[in-house]
Amino acid sequence: MNSIKQILLGVAVSTEPKNVLLERISLHLKSKAQTPLTIVTPNPEQVVYAQKDEHFRQLLNSADIALPDGVGIVWVAKRIKYQVSSAKDLKAIPGIEFMEDLVKLASENGYVVGLLGGRNGVAAETLSKLHNRFPTLKGWAEDAPEIKISNPKSQIPDKKQFSNEARQQAISGLPKNYTQELIKRISETKVQLLFTGLGAPKQEYLVENLKSQIPASPAGGPNPKFSKPLVLMSVGGSFDELSGRIPRAPQWVSNLGCKWLWRLTLEPWRIGRQTALLKFVWLVLAKR
């Protein structure tokens, strides 16, 4: 079941409190659901990118849960006419904190986690740090292959329906049979929470590619390859912070909505990406 959402600049954002969303996920993990539950974390940069990539916008809007990742998204909600009453109490839910909540849930209930993404072993370092905090945590971690995203607009005539062929064309660089091998590993290790940290939009495209190739259960019965329900969450650069490679912003910095500035001081090369914030503000003002 999808969460209650509000459309902000064409992108759907979940408006329920974090505890409600966590309970929804907990129920999913205890169910016999055959379809994976997907979680995305829309932020201003992603919203701007979604204005020019209709396929990416569709991926965000089709997710079961879309966390309002940052005060920028909440700021928009307070300046655009409310479409659902719950938006009045909308609060930011940082993706990294939500991931930590899910890891704690996994540790307490014996769910196996998988960490996929990053380079040079950052996923493995992240899992090690998480295991120090949650000793009963079970799971595995691995780097992700370098992938490229092409513009789906040039491949899909009507720009509304995205076929399996179009999905395959939109993502390139994956090793042969990579997705099937990943599905096999998830199945054999009984992973129930897979966190992908490739950065947007690559991680969302990869999750869609993965989800579209998970075999359907015969006649609606038990899935022989997936005996346990699955949650797929895109977590952006969370691995860098959780592993300790990038110092984590103090809570007061996050509360002020200046985490982007914190990351920029640590990684000046991100300056080009921050122009999206200016475009985001312009989009909001134009909408008003």
Helices and strands as residue ranges (DSSP letters): E 5-8, E 11-14, H 18-30, E 37-40, H 44-50, H 54-62, E 65-66, H 71-77, G 85-89, H 95-109, E 112-117, H 122-133, E 138-142, E 148-149, G 152-154, H 164-170, E 171-172, H 178-189, E 191-197, H 202-213, G 218-220, E 231-234, H 238-242, H 251-255, H 259-266, G 268-272, H 275-287
